[in-house]
Amino acid sequence: MSSPRRTERLRSLRSLDLLDSAADPAYDAITRLAARLLQVPIALVSLVDEHRQWFLSKTGLDIASTSRDVAFCAHALHA
């Protein structure tokens, strides 16, 4: 059963129309900068829907998404 908070978050996420969108140079610049400043091999901008964690932008990773059950970001949504 969905909580009202979860329902609103998903509605807001969909209203942004970012899921499955094309790469955006501005977001890609942010992930490249974050990876460089933090000296890490991977930086991501992640969006989590009911079934997956989708990467709006990624540096150092070749996949576009992971299933929600293995998504670290999904754990933060339950806190």
mmCIF file of the N, C-alpha and C atoms, coordinates in Angstrom:
data_MODEL
# 
_entry.id   MODEL 
# 
loop_
_atom_site.group_PDB 
_atom_site.id 
_atom_site.type_symbol 
_atom_site.label_atom_id 
_atom_site.label_alt_id 
_atom_site.label_comp_id 
_atom_site.label_asym_id 
_atom_site.label_entity_id 
_atom_site.label_seq_id 
_atom_site.pdbx_PDB_ins_code 
_atom_site.Cartn_x 
_atom_site.Cartn_y 
_atom_site.Cartn_z 
_atom_site.occupancy 
_atom_site.B_iso_or_equiv 
_atom_site.pdbx_formal_charge 
_atom_site.auth_seq_id 
_atom_site.auth_comp_id 
_atom_site.auth_asym_id 
_atom_site.auth_atom_id 
_atom_site.pdbx_PDB_model_num 
ATOM 1   N N  . MET A 1 1  ? 0.835  -1.172 0.000   1.00 0.00 ? 1  MET A N  1 
ATOM 2   C CA . MET A 1 1  ? 0.000  0.000  0.000   1.00 0.00 ? 1  MET A CA 1 
ATOM 3   C C  . MET A 1 1  ? 0.889  1.248  0.000   1.00 0.00 ? 1  MET A C  1 
ATOM 4   N N  . SER A 1 2  ? 0.568  2.205  -0.808  1.00 0.00 ? 2  SER A N  1 
ATOM 5   C CA . SER A 1 2  ? 1.351  3.429  -0.909  1.00 0.00 ? 2  SER A CA 1 
ATOM 6   C C  . SER A 1 2  ? 0.924  4.435  0.147   1.00 0.00 ? 2  SER A C  1 
ATOM 7   N N  . SER A 1 3  ? 1.918  5.069  0.723   1.00 0.00 ? 3  SER A N  1 
ATOM 8   C CA . SER A 1 3  ? 1.617  6.143  1.663   1.00 0.00 ? 3  SER A CA 1 
ATOM 9   C C  . SER A 1 3  ? 1.323  7.412  0.876   1.00 0.00 ? 3  SER A C  1 
ATOM 10  N N  . PRO A 1 4  ? 0.608  8.364  1.466   1.00 0.00 ? 4  PRO A N  1 
ATOM 11  C CA . PRO A 1 4  ? 0.344  9.631  0.773   1.00 0.00 ? 4  PRO A CA 1 
ATOM 12  C C  . PRO A 1 4  ? 1.647  10.348 0.402   1.00 0.00 ? 4  PRO A C  1 
ATOM 13  N N  . ARG A 1 5  ? 2.640  10.271 1.255   1.00 0.00 ? 5  ARG A N  1 
ATOM 14  C CA . ARG A 1 5  ? 3.933  10.902 0.987   1.00 0.00 ? 5  ARG A CA 1 
ATOM 15  C C  . ARG A 1 5  ? 4.603  10.280 -0.235  1.00 0.00 ? 5  ARG A C  1 
ATOM 16  N N  . ARG A 1 6  ? 4.578  8.952  -0.313  1.00 0.00 ? 6  ARG A N  1 
ATOM 17  C CA . ARG A 1 6  ? 5.180  8.254  -1.457  1.00 0.00 ? 6  ARG A CA 1 
ATOM 18  C C  . ARG A 1 6  ? 4.418  8.587  -2.740  1.00 0.00 ? 6  ARG A C  1 
ATOM 19  N N  . THR A 1 7  ? 3.104  8.584  -2.662  1.00 0.00 ? 7  THR A N  1 
ATOM 20  C CA . THR A 1 7  ? 2.282  8.904  -3.822  1.00 0.00 ? 7  THR A CA 1 
ATOM 21  C C  . THR A 1 7  ? 2.588  10.305 -4.334  1.00 0.00 ? 7  THR A C  1 
ATOM 22  N N  . GLU A 1 8  ? 2.710  11.261 -3.429  1.00 0.00 ? 8  GLU A N  1 
ATOM 23  C CA . GLU A 1 8  ? 3.019  12.642 -3.810  1.00 0.00 ? 8  GLU A CA 1 
ATOM 24  C C  . GLU A 1 8  ? 4.420  12.745 -4.406  1.00 0.00 ? 8  GLU A C  1 
ATOM 25  N N  . ARG A 1 9  ? 5.391  12.038 -3.827  1.00 0.00 ? 9  ARG A N  1 
ATOM 26  C CA . ARG A 1 9  ? 6.759  12.058 -4.362  1.00 0.00 ? 9  ARG A CA 1 
ATOM 27  C C  . ARG A 1 9  ? 6.785  11.527 -5.786  1.00 0.00 ? 9  ARG A C  1 
ATOM 28  N N  . LEU A 1 10 ? 6.110  10.422 -6.031  1.00 0.00 ? 10 LEU A N  1 
ATOM 29  C CA . LEU A 1 10 ? 6.077  9.841  -7.372  1.00 0.00 ? 10 LEU A CA 1 
ATOM 30  C C  . LEU A 1 10 ? 5.334  10.748 -8.351  1.00 0.00 ? 10 LEU A C  1 
ATOM 31  N N  . ARG A 1 11 ? 4.254  11.371 -7.907  1.00 0.00 ? 11 ARG A N  1 
ATOM 32  C CA . ARG A 1 11 ? 3.518  12.314 -8.759  1.00 0.00 ? 11 ARG A CA 1 
ATOM 33  C C  . ARG A 1 11 ? 4.430  13.493 -9.134  1.00 0.00 ? 11 ARG A C  1 
ATOM 34  N N  . SER A 1 12 ? 5.150  14.001 -8.157  1.00 0.00 ? 12 SER A N  1 
ATOM 35  C CA . SER A 1 12 ? 6.074  15.109 -8.413  1.00 0.00 ? 12 SER A CA 1 
ATOM 36  C C  . SER A 1 12 ? 7.188  14.688 -9.358  1.00 0.00 ? 12 SER A C  1 
ATOM 37  N N  . LEU A 1 13 ? 7.719  13.502 -9.149  1.00 0.00 ? 13 LEU A N  1 
ATOM 38  C CA . LEU A 1 13 ? 8.770  12.989 -10.023 1.00 0.00 ? 13 LEU A CA 1 
ATOM 39  C C  . LEU A 1 13 ? 8.283  12.915 -11.467 1.00 0.00 ? 13 LEU A C  1 
ATOM 40  N N  . ARG A 1 14 ? 7.102  12.379 -11.668 1.00 0.00 ? 14 ARG A N  1 
ATOM 41  C CA . ARG A 1 14 ? 6.564  12.268 -13.031 1.00 0.00 ? 14 ARG A CA 1 
ATOM 42  C C  . ARG A 1 14 ? 6.269  13.640 -13.647 1.00 0.00 ? 14 ARG A C  1 
ATOM 43  N N  . SER A 1 15 ? 5.849  14.592 -12.831 1.00 0.00 ? 15 SER A N  1 
ATOM 44  C CA . SER A 1 15 ? 5.526  15.919 -13.357 1.00 0.00 ? 15 SER A CA 1 
ATOM 45  C C  . SER A 1 15 ? 6.759  16.636 -13.903 1.00 0.00 ? 15 SER A C  1 
ATOM 46  N N  . LEU A 1 16 ? 7.927  16.258 -13.427 1.00 0.00 ? 16 LEU A N  1 
ATOM 47  C CA . LEU A 1 16 ? 9.171  16.860 -13.930 1.00 0.00 ? 16 LEU A CA 1 
ATOM 48  C C  . LEU A 1 16 ? 9.521  16.380 -15.334 1.00 0.00 ? 16 LEU A C  1 
ATOM 49  N N  . ASP A 1 17 ? 8.946  15.271 -15.737 1.00 0.00 ? 17 ASP A N  1 
ATOM 50  C CA . ASP A 1 17 ? 9.168  14.702 -17.071 1.00 0.00 ? 17 ASP A CA 1 
ATOM 51  C C  . ASP A 1 17 ? 10.653 14.462 -17.356 1.00 0.00 ? 17 ASP A C  1 
ATOM 52  N N  . LEU A 1 18 ? 11.357 13.944 -16.345 1.00 0.00 ? 18 LEU A N  1 
ATOM 53  C CA . LEU A 1 18 ? 12.783 13.671 -16.497 1.00 0.00 ? 18 LEU A CA 1 
ATOM 54  C C  . LEU A 1 18 ? 13.101 12.194 -16.697 1.00 0.00 ? 18 LEU A C  1 
ATOM 55  N N  . LEU A 1 19 ? 12.220 11.306 -16.220 1.00 0.00 ? 19 LEU A N  1 
ATOM 56  C CA . LEU A 1 19 ? 12.480 9.883  -16.369 1.00 0.00 ? 19 LEU A CA 1 
ATOM 57  C C  . LEU A 1 19 ? 12.633 9.521  -17.838 1.00 0.00 ? 19 LEU A C  1 
ATOM 58  N N  . ASP A 1 20 ? 13.688 8.792  -18.136 1.00 0.00 ? 20 ASP A N  1 
ATOM 59  C CA . ASP A 1 20 ? 13.992 8.329  -19.492 1.00 0.00 ? 20 ASP A CA 1 
ATOM 60  C C  . ASP A 1 20 ? 14.251 9.472  -20.476 1.00 0.00 ? 20 ASP A C  1 
ATOM 61  N N  . SER A 1 21 ? 14.620 10.629 -19.971 1.00 0.00 ? 21 SER A N  1 
ATOM 62  C CA . SER A 1 21 ? 14.934 11.750 -20.862 1.00 0.00 ? 21 SER A CA 1 
ATOM 63  C C  . SER A 1 21 ? 16.346 11.579 -21.432 1.00 0.00 ? 21 SER A C  1 
ATOM 64  N N  . ALA A 1 22 ? 16.631 12.336 -22.460 1.00 0.00 ? 22 ALA A N  1 
ATOM 65  C CA . ALA A 1 22 ? 17.953 12.309 -23.093 1.00 0.00 ? 22 ALA A CA 1 
ATOM 66  C C  . ALA A 1 22 ? 18.982 12.932 -22.156 1.00 0.00 ? 22 ALA A C  1 
ATOM 67  N N  . ALA A 1 23 ? 20.226 12.627 -22.399 1.00 0.00 ? 23 ALA A N  1 
ATOM 68  C CA . ALA A 1 23 ? 21.317 13.205 -21.609 1.00 0.00 ? 23 ALA A CA 1 
ATOM 69  C C  . ALA A 1 23 ? 21.257 14.729 -21.694 1.00 0.00 ? 23 ALA A C  1 
ATOM 70  N N  . ASP A 1 24 ? 21.583 15.366 -20.581 1.00 0.00 ? 24 ASP A N  1 
ATOM 71  C CA . ASP A 1 24 ? 21.587 16.828 -20.516 1.00 0.00 ? 24 ASP A CA 1 
ATOM 72  C C  . ASP A 1 24 ? 22.994 17.288 -20.145 1.00 0.00 ? 24 ASP A C  1 
ATOM 73  N N  . PRO A 1 25 ? 23.620 18.090 -20.991 1.00 0.00 ? 25 PRO A N  1 
ATOM 74  C CA . PRO A 1 25 ? 24.998 18.534 -20.716 1.00 0.00 ? 25 PRO A CA 1 
ATOM 75  C C  . PRO A 1 25 ? 25.164 19.219 -19.362 1.00 0.00 ? 25 PRO A C  1 
ATOM 76  N N  . ALA A 1 26 ? 24.153 19.928 -18.891 1.00 0.00 ? 26 ALA A N  1 
ATOM 77  C CA . ALA A 1 26 ? 24.266 20.615 -17.598 1.00 0.00 ? 26 ALA A CA 1 
ATOM 78  C C  . ALA A 1 26 ? 24.371 19.611 -16.450 1.00 0.00 ? 26 ALA A C  1 
ATOM 79  N N  . TYR A 1 27 ? 23.531 18.592 -16.449 1.00 0.00 ? 27 TYR A N  1 
ATOM 80  C CA . TYR A 1 27 ? 23.617 17.564 -15.408 1.00 0.00 ? 27 TYR A CA 1 
ATOM 81  C C  . TYR A 1 27 ? 24.914 16.781 -15.536 1.00 0.00 ? 27 TYR A C  1 
ATOM 82  N N  . ASP A 1 28 ? 25.328 16.490 -16.757 1.00 0.00 ? 28 ASP A N  1 
ATOM 83  C CA . ASP A 1 28 ? 26.578 15.756 -16.962 1.00 0.00 ? 28 ASP A CA 1 
ATOM 84  C C  . ASP A 1 28 ? 27.773 16.549 -16.460 1.00 0.00 ? 28 ASP A C  1 
ATOM 85  N N  . ALA A 1 29 ? 27.744 17.863 -16.606 1.00 0.00 ? 29 ALA A N  1 
ATOM 86  C CA . ALA A 1 29 ? 28.820 18.701 -16.077 1.00 0.00 ? 29 ALA A CA 1 
ATOM 87  C C  . ALA A 1 29 ? 28.870 18.611 -14.553 1.00 0.00 ? 29 ALA A C  1 
ATOM 88  N N  . ILE A 1 30 ? 27.699 18.535 -13.921 1.00 0.00 ? 30 ILE A N  1 
ATOM 89  C CA . ILE A 1 30 ? 27.633 18.421 -12.458 1.00 0.00 ? 30 ILE A CA 1 
ATOM 90  C C  . ILE A 1 30 ? 28.238 17.101 -11.999 1.00 0.00 ? 30 ILE A C  1 
ATOM 91  N N  . THR A 1 31 ? 27.902 15.998 -12.655 1.00 0.00 ? 31 THR A N  1 
ATOM 92  C CA . THR A 1 31 ? 28.438 14.707 -12.212 1.00 0.00 ? 31 THR A CA 1 
ATOM 93  C C  . THR A 1 31 ? 29.942 14.626 -12.462 1.00 0.00 ? 31 THR A C  1 
ATOM 94  N N  . ARG A 1 32 ? 30.416 15.180 -13.577 1.00 0.00 ? 32 ARG A N  1 
ATOM 95  C CA . ARG A 1 32 ? 31.871 15.197 -13.832 1.00 0.00 ? 32 ARG A CA 1 
ATOM 96  C C  . ARG A 1 32 ? 32.591 16.025 -12.768 1.00 0.00 ? 32 ARG A C  1 
ATOM 97  N N  . LEU A 1 33 ? 32.025 17.182 -12.433 1.00 0.00 ? 33 LEU A N  1 
ATOM 98  C CA . LEU A 1 33 ? 32.621 18.046 -11.416 1.00 0.00 ? 33 LEU A CA 1 
ATOM 99  C C  . LEU A 1 33 ? 32.628 17.357 -10.048 1.00 0.00 ? 33 LEU A C  1 
ATOM 100 N N  . ALA A 1 34 ? 31.516 16.735 -9.685  1.00 0.00 ? 34 ALA A N  1 
ATOM 101 C CA . ALA A 1 34 ? 31.433 16.041 -8.396  1.00 0.00 ? 34 ALA A CA 1 
ATOM 102 C C  . ALA A 1 34 ? 32.476 14.927 -8.316  1.00 0.00 ? 34 ALA A C  1 
ATOM 103 N N  . ALA A 1 35 ? 32.611 14.146 -9.374  1.00 0.00 ? 35 ALA A N  1 
ATOM 104 C CA . ALA A 1 35 ? 33.596 13.057 -9.381  1.00 0.00 ? 35 ALA A CA 1 
ATOM 105 C C  . ALA A 1 35 ? 35.013 13.614 -9.245  1.00 0.00 ? 35 ALA A C  1 
ATOM 106 N N  . ARG A 1 36 ? 35.287 14.681 -9.945  1.00 0.00 ? 36 ARG A N  1 
ATOM 107 C CA . ARG A 1 36 ? 36.621 15.275 -9.884  1.00 0.00 ? 36 ARG A CA 1 
ATOM 108 C C  . ARG A 1 36 ? 36.897 15.876 -8.501  1.00 0.00 ? 36 ARG A C  1 
ATOM 109 N N  . LEU A 1 37 ? 35.964 16.670 -7.970  1.00 0.00 ? 37 LEU A N  1 
ATOM 110 C CA . LEU A 1 37 ? 36.175 17.312 -6.669  1.00 0.00 ? 37 LEU A CA 1 
ATOM 111 C C  . LEU A 1 37 ? 36.291 16.306 -5.525  1.00 0.00 ? 37 LEU A C  1 
ATOM 112 N N  . LEU A 1 38 ? 35.481 15.266 -5.592  1.00 0.00 ? 38 LEU A N  1 
ATOM 113 C CA . LEU A 1 38 ? 35.474 14.266 -4.523  1.00 0.00 ? 38 LEU A CA 1 
ATOM 114 C C  . LEU A 1 38 ? 36.474 13.134 -4.769  1.00 0.00 ? 38 LEU A C  1 
ATOM 115 N N  . GLN A 1 39 ? 37.114 13.180 -5.931  1.00 0.00 ? 39 GLN A N  1 
ATOM 116 C CA . GLN A 1 39 ? 38.113 12.176 -6.315  1.00 0.00 ? 39 GLN A CA 1 
ATOM 117 C C  . GLN A 1 39 ? 37.551 10.755 -6.225  1.00 0.00 ? 39 GLN A C  1 
ATOM 118 N N  . VAL A 1 40 ? 36.401 10.581 -6.875  1.00 0.00 ? 40 VAL A N  1 
ATOM 119 C CA . VAL A 1 40 ? 35.742 9.277  -6.915  1.00 0.00 ? 40 VAL A CA 1 
ATOM 120 C C  . VAL A 1 40 ? 35.542 8.868  -8.369  1.00 0.00 ? 40 VAL A C  1 
ATOM 121 N N  . PRO A 1 41 ? 35.487 7.584  -8.652  1.00 0.00 ? 41 PRO A N  1 
ATOM 122 C CA . PRO A 1 41 ? 35.346 7.134  -10.038 1.00 0.00 ? 41 PRO A CA 1 
ATOM 123 C C  . PRO A 1 41 ? 33.921 7.230  -10.592 1.00 0.00 ? 41 PRO A C  1 
ATOM 124 N N  . ILE A 1 42 ? 32.927 7.305  -9.698  1.00 0.00 ? 42 ILE A N  1 
ATOM 125 C CA . ILE A 1 42 ? 31.527 7.311  -10.133 1.00 0.00 ? 42 ILE A CA 1 
ATOM 126 C C  . ILE A 1 42 ? 30.770 8.428  -9.428  1.00 0.00 ? 42 ILE A C  1 
ATOM 127 N N  . ALA A 1 43 ? 29.977 9.170  -10.198 1.00 0.00 ? 43 ALA A N  1 
ATOM 128 C CA . ALA A 1 43 ? 29.058 10.169 -9.645  1.00 0.00 ? 43 ALA A CA 1 
ATOM 129 C C  . ALA A 1 43 ? 27.753 10.055 -10.419 1.00 0.00 ? 43 ALA A C  1 
ATOM 130 N N  . LEU A 1 44 ? 26.632 10.154 -9.716  1.00 0.00 ? 44 LEU A N  1 
ATOM 131 C CA . LEU A 1 44 ? 25.323 9.932  -10.317 1.00 0.00 ? 44 LEU A CA 1 
ATOM 132 C C  . LEU A 1 44 ? 24.304 10.961 -9.849  1.00 0.00 ? 44 LEU A C  1 
ATOM 133 N N  . VAL A 1 45 ? 23.353 11.260 -10.716 1.00 0.00 ? 45 VAL A N  1 
ATOM 134 C CA . VAL A 1 45 ? 22.121 11.943 -10.321 1.00 0.00 ? 45 VAL A CA 1 
ATOM 135 C C  . VAL A 1 45 ? 21.031 10.903 -10.547 1.00 0.00 ? 45 VAL A C  1 
ATOM 136 N N  . SER A 1 46 ? 20.456 10.416 -9.452  1.00 0.00 ? 46 SER A N  1 
ATOM 137 C CA . SER A 1 46 ? 19.518 9.294  -9.511  1.00 0.00 ? 46 SER A CA 1 
ATOM 138 C C  . SER A 1 46 ? 18.087 9.730  -9.226  1.00 0.00 ? 46 SER A C  1 
ATOM 139 N N  . LEU A 1 47 ? 17.160 9.114  -9.950  1.00 0.00 ? 47 LEU A N  1 
ATOM 140 C CA . LEU A 1 47 ? 15.733 9.293  -9.716  1.00 0.00 ? 47 LEU A CA 1 
ATOM 141 C C  . LEU A 1 47 ? 15.151 7.911  -9.440  1.00 0.00 ? 47 LEU A C  1 
ATOM 142 N N  . VAL A 1 48 ? 14.342 7.804  -8.400  1.00 0.00 ? 48 VAL A N  1 
ATOM 143 C CA . VAL A 1 48 ? 13.812 6.499  -7.994  1.00 0.00 ? 48 VAL A CA 1 
ATOM 144 C C  . VAL A 1 48 ? 12.301 6.495  -8.155  1.00 0.00 ? 48 VAL A C  1 
ATOM 145 N N  . ASP A 1 49 ? 11.812 5.567  -9.005  1.00 0.00 ? 49 ASP A N  1 
ATOM 146 C CA . ASP A 1 49 ? 10.367 5.388  -9.124  1.00 0.00 ? 49 ASP A CA 1 
ATOM 147 C C  . ASP A 1 49 ? 9.965  4.098  -8.413  1.00 0.00 ? 49 ASP A C  1 
ATOM 148 N N  . GLU A 1 50 ? 8.810  3.549  -8.715  1.00 0.00 ? 50 GLU A N  1 
ATOM 149 C CA . GLU A 1 50 ? 8.345  2.342  -8.012  1.00 0.00 ? 50 GLU A CA 1 
ATOM 150 C C  . GLU A 1 50 ? 9.226  1.118  -8.248  1.00 0.00 ? 50 GLU A C  1 
ATOM 151 N N  . HIS A 1 51 ? 9.864  1.043  -9.412  1.00 0.00 ? 51 HIS A N  1 
ATOM 152 C CA . HIS A 1 51 ? 10.542 -0.184 -9.801  1.00 0.00 ? 51 HIS A CA 1 
ATOM 153 C C  . HIS A 1 51 ? 12.041 -0.070 -9.998  1.00 0.00 ? 51 HIS A C  1 
ATOM 154 N N  . ARG A 1 52 ? 12.560 1.137  -10.112 1.00 0.00 ? 52 ARG A N  1 
ATOM 155 C CA . ARG A 1 52 ? 13.968 1.264  -10.471 1.00 0.00 ? 52 ARG A CA 1 
ATOM 156 C C  . ARG A 1 52 ? 14.576 2.564  -9.967  1.00 0.00 ? 52 ARG A C  1 
ATOM 157 N N  . GLN A 1 53 ? 15.881 2.562  -10.020 1.00 0.00 ? 53 GLN A N  1 
ATOM 158 C CA . GLN A 1 53 ? 16.678 3.762  -9.815  1.00 0.00 ? 53 GLN A CA 1 
ATOM 159 C C  . GLN A 1 53 ? 17.237 4.099  -11.195 1.00 0.00 ? 53 GLN A C  1 
ATOM 160 N N  . TRP A 1 54 ? 16.833 5.217  -11.740 1.00 0.00 ? 54 TRP A N  1 
ATOM 161 C CA . TRP A 1 54 ? 17.253 5.613  -13.084 1.00 0.00 ? 54 TRP A CA 1 
ATOM 162 C C  . TRP A 1 54 ? 18.232 6.764  -12.963 1.00 0.00 ? 54 TRP A C  1 
ATOM 163 N N  . PHE A 1 55 ? 19.290 6.730  -13.757 1.00 0.00 ? 55 PHE A N  1 
ATOM 164 C CA . PHE A 1 55 ? 20.341 7.726  -13.668 1.00 0.00 ? 55 PHE A CA 1 
ATOM 165 C C  . PHE A 1 55 ? 20.109 8.837  -14.682 1.00 0.00 ? 55 PHE A C  1 
ATOM 166 N N  . LEU A 1 56 ? 19.701 9.982  -14.176 1.00 0.00 ? 56 LEU A N  1 
ATOM 167 C CA . LEU A 1 56 ? 19.512 11.159 -15.007 1.00 0.00 ? 56 LEU A CA 1 
ATOM 168 C C  . LEU A 1 56 ? 20.846 11.583 -15.603 1.00 0.00 ? 56 LEU A C  1 
ATOM 169 N N  . SER A 1 57 ? 21.897 11.432 -14.826 1.00 0.00 ? 57 SER A N  1 
ATOM 170 C CA . SER A 1 57 ? 23.248 11.723 -15.286 1.00 0.00 ? 57 SER A CA 1 
ATOM 171 C C  . SER A 1 57 ? 24.202 10.781 -14.592 1.00 0.00 ? 57 SER A C  1 
ATOM 172 N N  . LYS A 1 58 ? 25.255 10.416 -15.292 1.00 0.00 ? 58 LYS A N  1 
ATOM 173 C CA . LYS A 1 58 ? 26.218 9.489  -14.704 1.00 0.00 ? 58 LYS A CA 1 
ATOM 174 C C  . LYS A 1 58 ? 27.610 9.745  -15.263 1.00 0.00 ? 58 LYS A C  1 
ATOM 175 N N  . THR A 1 59 ? 28.587 9.569  -14.392 1.00 0.00 ? 59 THR A N  1 
ATOM 176 C CA . THR A 1 59 ? 29.989 9.613  -14.771 1.00 0.00 ? 59 THR A CA 1 
ATOM 177 C C  . THR A 1 59 ? 30.628 8.361  -14.201 1.00 0.00 ? 59 THR A C  1 
ATOM 178 N N  . GLY A 1 60 ? 31.308 7.607  -15.044 1.00 0.00 ? 60 GLY A N  1 
ATOM 179 C CA . GLY A 1 60 ? 32.008 6.418  -14.586 1.00 0.00 ? 60 GLY A CA 1 
ATOM 180 C C  . GLY A 1 60 ? 31.168 5.171  -14.486 1.00 0.00 ? 60 GLY A C  1 
ATOM 181 N N  . LEU A 1 61 ? 29.991 5.173  -15.075 1.00 0.00 ? 61 LEU A N  1 
ATOM 182 C CA . LEU A 1 61 ? 29.095 4.015  -15.035 1.00 0.00 ? 61 LEU A CA 1 
ATOM 183 C C  . LEU A 1 61 ? 28.406 3.906  -16.391 1.00 0.00 ? 61 LEU A C  1 
ATOM 184 N N  . ASP A 1 62 ? 28.320 2.687  -16.908 1.00 0.00 ? 62 ASP A N  1 
ATOM 185 C CA . ASP A 1 62 ? 27.758 2.507  -18.247 1.00 0.00 ? 62 ASP A CA 1 
ATOM 186 C C  . ASP A 1 62 ? 26.294 2.079  -18.269 1.00 0.00 ? 62 ASP A C  1 
ATOM 187 N N  . ILE A 1 63 ? 25.722 1.760  -17.130 1.00 0.00 ? 63 ILE A N  1 
ATOM 188 C CA . ILE A 1 63 ? 24.323 1.324  -17.126 1.00 0.00 ? 63 ILE A CA 1 
ATOM 189 C C  . ILE A 1 63 ? 23.400 2.515  -16.898 1.00 0.00 ? 63 ILE A C  1 
ATOM 190 N N  . ALA A 1 64 ? 22.161 2.422  -17.362 1.00 0.00 ? 64 ALA A N  1 
ATOM 191 C CA . ALA A 1 64 ? 21.204 3.522  -17.263 1.00 0.00 ? 64 ALA A CA 1 
ATOM 192 C C  . ALA A 1 64 ? 20.341 3.443  -16.007 1.00 0.00 ? 64 ALA A C  1 
ATOM 193 N N  . SER A 1 65 ? 20.236 2.248  -15.401 1.00 0.00 ? 65 SER A N  1 
ATOM 194 C CA . SER A 1 65 ? 19.381 2.094  -14.230 1.00 0.00 ? 65 SER A CA 1 
ATOM 195 C C  . SER A 1 65 ? 19.726 0.815  -13.489 1.00 0.00 ? 65 SER A C  1 
ATOM 196 N N  . THR A 1 66 ? 19.183 0.706  -12.276 1.00 0.00 ? 66 THR A N  1 
ATOM 197 C CA . THR A 1 66 ? 19.239 -0.536 -11.517 1.00 0.00 ? 66 THR A CA 1 
ATOM 198 C C  . THR A 1 66 ? 17.834 -0.791 -10.976 1.00 0.00 ? 66 THR A C  1 
ATOM 199 N N  . SER A 1 67 ? 17.571 -2.021 -10.604 1.00 0.00 ? 67 SER A N  1 
ATOM 200 C CA . SER A 1 67 ? 16.271 -2.287 -10.003 1.00 0.00 ? 67 SER A CA 1 
ATOM 201 C C  . SER A 1 67 ? 16.224 -1.633 -8.627  1.00 0.00 ? 67 SER A C  1 
ATOM 202 N N  . ARG A 1 68 ? 15.057 -1.264 -8.203  1.00 0.00 ? 68 ARG A N  1 
ATOM 203 C CA . ARG A 1 68 ? 14.887 -0.546 -6.941  1.00 0.00 ? 68 ARG A CA 1 
ATOM 204 C C  . ARG A 1 68 ? 15.372 -1.364 -5.751  1.00 0.00 ? 68 ARG A C  1 
ATOM 205 N N  . ASP A 1 69 ? 15.237 -2.671 -5.806  1.00 0.00 ? 69 ASP A N  1 
ATOM 206 C CA . ASP A 1 69 ? 15.613 -3.500 -4.657  1.00 0.00 ? 69 ASP A CA 1 
ATOM 207 C C  . ASP A 1 69 ? 17.106 -3.488 -4.361  1.00 0.00 ? 69 ASP A C  1 
ATOM 208 N N  . VAL A 1 70 ? 17.943 -3.065 -5.304  1.00 0.00 ? 70 VAL A N  1 
ATOM 209 C CA . VAL A 1 70 ? 19.382 -2.965 -5.058  1.00 0.00 ? 70 VAL A CA 1 
ATOM 210 C C  . VAL A 1 70 ? 19.861 -1.514 -5.030  1.00 0.00 ? 70 VAL A C  1 
ATOM 211 N N  . ALA A 1 71 ? 18.940 -0.580 -5.099  1.00 0.00 ? 71 ALA A N  1 
ATOM 212 C CA . ALA A 1 71 ? 19.283 0.848  -5.161  1.00 0.00 ? 71 ALA A CA 1 
ATOM 213 C C  . ALA A 1 71 ? 19.519 1.406  -3.760  1.00 0.00 ? 71 ALA A C  1 
ATOM 214 N N  . PHE A 1 72 ? 20.718 1.892  -3.515  1.00 0.00 ? 72 PHE A N  1 
ATOM 215 C CA . PHE A 1 72 ? 21.028 2.522  -2.240  1.00 0.00 ? 72 PHE A CA 1 
ATOM 216 C C  . PHE A 1 72 ? 20.108 3.718  -1.988  1.00 0.00 ? 72 PHE A C  1 
ATOM 217 N N  . CYS A 1 73 ? 19.820 4.494  -3.024  1.00 0.00 ? 73 CYS A N  1 
ATOM 218 C CA . CYS A 1 73 ? 18.965 5.673  -2.873  1.00 0.00 ? 73 CYS A CA 1 
ATOM 219 C C  . CYS A 1 73 ? 17.567 5.311  -2.392  1.00 0.00 ? 73 CYS A C  1 
ATOM 220 N N  . ALA A 1 74 ? 17.085 4.155  -2.743  1.00 0.00 ? 74 ALA A N  1 
ATOM 221 C CA . ALA A 1 74 ? 15.752 3.738  -2.302  1.00 0.00 ? 74 ALA A CA 1 
ATOM 222 C C  . ALA A 1 74 ? 15.685 3.611  -0.784  1.00 0.00 ? 74 ALA A C  1 
ATOM 223 N N  . HIS A 1 75 ? 16.798 3.253  -0.143  1.00 0.00 ? 75 HIS A N  1 
ATOM 224 C CA . HIS A 1 75 ? 16.814 3.138  1.314   1.00 0.00 ? 75 HIS A CA 1 
ATOM 225 C C  . HIS A 1 75 ? 16.596 4.506  1.966   1.00 0.00 ? 75 HIS A C  1 
ATOM 226 N N  . ALA A 1 76 ? 17.142 5.542  1.378   1.00 0.00 ? 76 ALA A N  1 
ATOM 227 C CA . ALA A 1 76 ? 16.976 6.895  1.934   1.00 0.00 ? 76 ALA A CA 1 
ATOM 228 C C  . ALA A 1 76 ? 15.509 7.327  1.912   1.00 0.00 ? 76 ALA A C  1 
ATOM 229 N N  . LEU A 1 77 ? 14.756 6.827  0.951   1.00 0.00 ? 77 LEU A N  1 
ATOM 230 C CA . LEU A 1 77 ? 13.345 7.199  0.855   1.00 0.00 ? 77 LEU A CA 1 
ATOM 231 C C  . LEU A 1 77 ? 12.508 6.595  1.977   1.00 0.00 ? 77 LEU A C  1 
ATOM 232 N N  . HIS A 1 78 ? 13.020 5.560  2.629   1.00 0.00 ? 78 HIS A N  1 
ATOM 233 C CA . HIS A 1 78 ? 12.284 4.903  3.711   1.00 0.00 ? 78 HIS A CA 1 
ATOM 234 C C  . HIS A 1 78 ? 12.631 5.459  5.087   1.00 0.00 ? 78 HIS A C  1 
ATOM 235 N N  . ALA A 1 79 ? 13.607 6.363  5.122   1.00 0.00 ? 79 ALA A N  1 
ATOM 236 C CA . ALA A 1 79 ? 14.047 6.916  6.414   1.00 0.00 ? 79 ALA A CA 1 
ATOM 237 C C  . ALA A 1 79 ? 13.047 7.924  6.941   1.00 0.00 ? 79 ALA A C  1 
# 
